[in-house]
Amino acid sequence: MEAYGPSTRVVLRIIFVLLVVIAVLWVIAKITGIILLLVLSIFFAYLVSPLVEFLRRPRTIGQRSIEIPKVVAIALAYLIILAAIVFAILVVLPSLSNQFPEFVEQAKSYWSSLAQRTQEIIEYSRLRRLPGPVVNEVNKAVPLVVEKIGSTVTEFATAAVGYVVYIPWLVLIPILGFFLLKDAESFRRSALLMLPRGRWRWRGDEFFQDINSTLAAYIRAQLTACVFIGVICALGFTLFGLPSPLVLGVIAGVCEFIPLVGPLFVAIVAAIAALLHGGLFSAFMVLAFLAVLRIVQDYFVYPRLIGQGIHLHPLAVIIAILSGAELAGVAGIFLAIPVVAILTVSY
């Protein structure tokens, strides 16, 4: 006679599976910083990889064909990137640092102006002798909107400050990226050797190639889109006479890497700056400019950048971003699209 019946064994298996899932989630929660560091290192490796491949191309000198070893090519790529960063610091950073204090002061004055406009709206509703219920709703709604904006900005700043502790870890990103670039092929071969010969190994090789092309297409397209949006926004904000256009352009370029949420945040900030700096017409023109830029970017530029690497429906993108925000905050928004793309390829 068995000690446990079939129903008892099923219950024990379910409990065991739940305990394993809880343990895995607990471990993931504890090493979230390490996972994010590894993901950023993978992104960095994908960004540097085209330059490394370009440097490794065989070149004919006289009658001899010379090919640079991979390690040397990676080192040269790092030196080129470092030189570009130093050049950007020497050329761009002075202008950016000059505009940043102005941007902070303008933000403070804009916040004061927003509070003043709020009081004007309340006074206007009283002077016009609007119906009592309407006045009461205006008195309640306007301060709530201002408070909501303030709390949202505070939460965003708090979340950003929370990631400051990871800044020293950024030094590890190029180090891990170096090993990923150097040994990526060895990692792939080792993974394939763990699969049975024949169809499984062939499918595994195809799977790794699809994952590689998908991530490469996404990351390189996003980087190019960030640079494109940052430059165009900086030029556009300069033409519209907004204060600190270079700072706003940098913010637009950085936020472009966060799908959906980033462009919306930039549009709100730019519209408020234009409204308080140049009036309602200026705000309308800035929003129209950003809307046209969004259409050109999403329907003409970005599809050509990303090519055939990723096939995701816009609804899947929105749901992925919202889910990522709920699960992991800013990091979840950042990683939502690559994760969904990998799951799609896996399926």
Buried (B, 14 or more C-beta within 10 A) or exposed (E): EEEEEEEEEEEEEEEEEEEEEEEEEEEEEEEEEEBBBBBBBBBBBBBBBEBBEEBBEEEEEEEEEEEBEBEEBBBBBBEEBEEEEEEEEEEEEEEBEEBBEEBEEBBEEBBEBBEEBBEEBBEEBEEEEBEEEEBEEBBEEBBEEBEEBEEEBEEEEEEEEEEEEEEEEEEBBBEBBBEBBBEBEEEBEEBBEEBEEEEEBEEBBEBBEBBBBBBBBBBBBBBBBBEBBBEBBBEBBEEBEBBBBBBBBBBBBBBBBBBBBBBEBBBEBBBBBBBBBBEEEBBEBBBEBBEEBBEEBEEEBBEEBBEEBBEBEEEBBEEBBBBBBEEBBBBBBBBBBBBBBBEBBEE
